[in-house]
Amino acid sequence: MHSEPEAQVTFYRRFITRWWVTAAVAAVLMWMGGQPLGLGPPRGYDAARLVAMFAIALGGSVGLAAVFSSIRRFFRWQLAGIGLAHALFPRSRTAAVWFVPAAVTAGVCEEFVFRGLVPAWAGDIAAAMGGATWAPLAASAAIFGAMHIYQGWRGVILTGLFGGLLYLVTVRTGSLLPAMAIHSLVDLRFGALFLVLGPLHPQAAPSV
C-alpha cells in the first residue's frame, strides 16, 4: 500500500495527464466545429488589471493567514465545508512540488473545456432551438459546479458561481487566457492556504 504522500503524487501525475489529454480532445472538437480556440491575446488592458487584482488579493489573503492567528481561524472555519477536497492538497514537500503543476493544469485545461467547449456547444444547441442567449453562461456555471460535487453542496454552489464569473471574464476579454490565469491563481492560493493552515481533517488520498 502506498503512503499518503506517494498516493498524492500519483494522483497529481494522473490528474495532469488526464486533463491535458482532455483539453487536447476539446481543442480538436472545437476546431472541427469551427469554434475559435480562444487563445488569442485579450482585448484592451482590463484583463491585465483584473488578473493583477486577483493576484494581489489572493496573495494578500495568504500573507494575512500566515501572520494572524485570527485570520487562520477564520479560514479554517470557511474551508471546513469543502468535503473530500481536503485530500487534494499537499501533505508533504514532495506532494507540494507536484501540486503546483496540477493547479496550473486545472486552471488551463478546465478553462479550455468549461469556458471554451461547453459554452460553444451550449450556444449552438440553444441557437438551434431558437434562442436562449443565456445558455452558454448557464451551462458553463452549472456543469463546472457539478464537476466539484466532491466538495459538497457548498462547494458546488461556490464553484458554479466562480465558473459563471470566469465565463463573463472570457466574454469581456475575448480570450481564455485571463480566466486560465485567474483559475490557476485561485487553485495555487488554496494550496498555499492549506500549507499555512496545516491539515484540517485528514483524509485518505483520492483513488485514481
Secondary structure by P-SEA (a helix, b strand, c coil): cccaaaaaaaaaaaaaaaaaaaaaaaaaaaaaacccccccccccaaaaaaaaaaaaaaaaaaaaaaccaaaaaaaaaaacccccccccccccaaaaaaaaaaaaaaacccccccccaaaaaaaaaaaaaccccaaaaaaaaaaaaaaaccccaaaaaaaaaaaaaaaaaaaaaccaaaaaaaaaaaaaaaaaaaaaaccccccccccc
